[in-house]
């Protein structure tokens, strides 16, 4: 009896995880070119970290690293993809949902700042 309950619980968890993964995919992602999906995923991560709170020094360092890892280069990639797909309405609709400029204007200063960040233990392979 207890084993049946555990198996049913595991099955429910598996279904929930699969459903969550499916629902968290960008809308229409399967219809979009791979380079566009990759940018959307990067920007989703970038936007997540930009909205995080640095409540202590360690958390601030983690956030700084994650922002540098996920945001760097996305402004340029977005501009290039908008040029590449300017004739594709469905792609342009998705790209136009993104902020065009999330990176600092001074690229040299941003590069120097990011070079001083450290990869947190949770992000190690």
Helices and strands as residue ranges (DSSP letters): H 2-23, G 29-31, H 34-50, H 57-71, H 74-84, H 89-95, H 107-115, G 121-123
